């Protein structure tokens, strides 16, 4: 069988995958944005200073389960 090489990838691809996959699992976009270290934009950034740490923790735990293939 021919050895198939994986396409080159970057850290940005990993970050994009995290955001896309968690969104498909119903994690709110503002939570994934915070997980990626992004600043929220517009009115949300002006009026809402909450950090969503509990929600981020839950999302990281979900991500761990997905990576370990524990959540089908």
Rosetta constraint file for C-alpha pairs under 8 A:
AtomPair CA 9 CA 13 HARMONIC 6.19 0.50
AtomPair CA 10 CA 14 HARMONIC 6.91 0.50
AtomPair CA 11 CA 15 HARMONIC 6.37 0.50
AtomPair CA 12 CA 16 HARMONIC 6.11 0.50
AtomPair CA 13 CA 17 HARMONIC 6.12 0.50
AtomPair CA 14 CA 18 HARMONIC 6.23 0.50
AtomPair CA 15 CA 19 HARMONIC 6.30 0.50
AtomPair CA 15 CA 36 HARMONIC 7.09 0.50
AtomPair CA 16 CA 20 HARMONIC 6.07 0.50
AtomPair CA 17 CA 21 HARMONIC 5.82 0.50
AtomPair CA 18 CA 22 HARMONIC 5.94 0.50
AtomPair CA 18 CA 63 HARMONIC 7.67 0.50
AtomPair CA 19 CA 23 HARMONIC 6.05 0.50
AtomPair CA 19 CA 29 HARMONIC 7.90 0.50
AtomPair CA 19 CA 32 HARMONIC 5.85 0.50
AtomPair CA 19 CA 33 HARMONIC 7.72 0.50
AtomPair CA 20 CA 24 HARMONIC 6.29 0.50
AtomPair CA 21 CA 25 HARMONIC 6.44 0.50
AtomPair CA 22 CA 26 HARMONIC 6.54 0.50
AtomPair CA 22 CA 27 HARMONIC 5.40 0.50
AtomPair CA 22 CA 32 HARMONIC 7.39 0.50
AtomPair CA 22 CA 59 HARMONIC 7.31 0.50
AtomPair CA 22 CA 63 HARMONIC 7.23 0.50
AtomPair CA 23 CA 27 HARMONIC 5.01 0.50
AtomPair CA 23 CA 28 HARMONIC 6.50 0.50
AtomPair CA 23 CA 29 HARMONIC 6.61 0.50
AtomPair CA 23 CA 32 HARMONIC 7.81 0.50
AtomPair CA 27 CA 31 HARMONIC 6.90 0.50
AtomPair CA 27 CA 32 HARMONIC 7.11 0.50
AtomPair CA 27 CA 59 HARMONIC 6.73 0.50
AtomPair CA 28 CA 32 HARMONIC 6.71 0.50
AtomPair CA 29 CA 33 HARMONIC 6.07 0.50
AtomPair CA 30 CA 34 HARMONIC 6.25 0.50
AtomPair CA 30 CA 40 HARMONIC 7.23 0.50
AtomPair CA 31 CA 35 HARMONIC 6.24 0.50
AtomPair CA 31 CA 52 HARMONIC 6.53 0.50
AtomPair CA 31 CA 55 HARMONIC 6.67 0.50
AtomPair CA 31 CA 56 HARMONIC 5.97 0.50
AtomPair CA 32 CA 36 HARMONIC 6.20 0.50
AtomPair CA 32 CA 56 HARMONIC 7.41 0.50
AtomPair CA 32 CA 59 HARMONIC 7.96 0.50
AtomPair CA 33 CA 37 HARMONIC 6.41 0.50
AtomPair CA 33 CA 38 HARMONIC 5.25 0.50
AtomPair CA 33 CA 39 HARMONIC 7.28 0.50
AtomPair CA 33 CA 40 HARMONIC 7.27 0.50
AtomPair CA 34 CA 38 HARMONIC 5.53 0.50
AtomPair CA 34 CA 39 HARMONIC 6.95 0.50
AtomPair CA 34 CA 40 HARMONIC 7.73 0.50
AtomPair CA 34 CA 51 HARMONIC 7.49 0.50
AtomPair CA 34 CA 52 HARMONIC 7.90 0.50
AtomPair CA 34 CA 56 HARMONIC 7.71 0.50
AtomPair CA 35 CA 56 HARMONIC 6.43 0.50
AtomPair CA 39 CA 45 HARMONIC 7.34 0.50
AtomPair CA 40 CA 44 HARMONIC 6.43 0.50
AtomPair CA 40 CA 45 HARMONIC 5.05 0.50
AtomPair CA 41 CA 45 HARMONIC 5.15 0.50
AtomPair CA 42 CA 46 HARMONIC 6.74 0.50
AtomPair CA 43 CA 47 HARMONIC 6.08 0.50
AtomPair CA 43 CA 48 HARMONIC 7.96 0.50
AtomPair CA 44 CA 48 HARMONIC 5.33 0.50
AtomPair CA 45 CA 49 HARMONIC 6.87 0.50
AtomPair CA 52 CA 56 HARMONIC 6.05 0.50
AtomPair CA 53 CA 57 HARMONIC 6.08 0.50
AtomPair CA 54 CA 58 HARMONIC 6.34 0.50
AtomPair CA 55 CA 59 HARMONIC 6.17 0.50
AtomPair CA 56 CA 60 HARMONIC 6.08 0.50
AtomPair CA 57 CA 61 HARMONIC 6.18 0.50
AtomPair CA 58 CA 62 HARMONIC 6.22 0.50
AtomPair CA 59 CA 63 HARMONIC 6.09 0.50
AtomPair CA 60 CA 64 HARMONIC 6.14 0.50
AtomPair CA 61 CA 65 HARMONIC 6.36 0.50
AtomPair CA 62 CA 66 HARMONIC 6.22 0.50
AtomPair CA 62 CA 71 HARMONIC 7.79 0.50
AtomPair CA 63 CA 67 HARMONIC 6.13 0.50
AtomPair CA 64 CA 68 HARMONIC 6.15 0.50
AtomPair CA 65 CA 69 HARMONIC 5.83 0.50
AtomPair CA 65 CA 70 HARMONIC 4.84 0.50
AtomPair CA 65 CA 71 HARMONIC 5.54 0.50
AtomPair CA 66 CA 70 HARMONIC 6.01 0.50
AtomPair CA 66 CA 71 HARMONIC 5.54 0.50
AtomPair CA 66 CA 72 HARMONIC 7.79 0.50
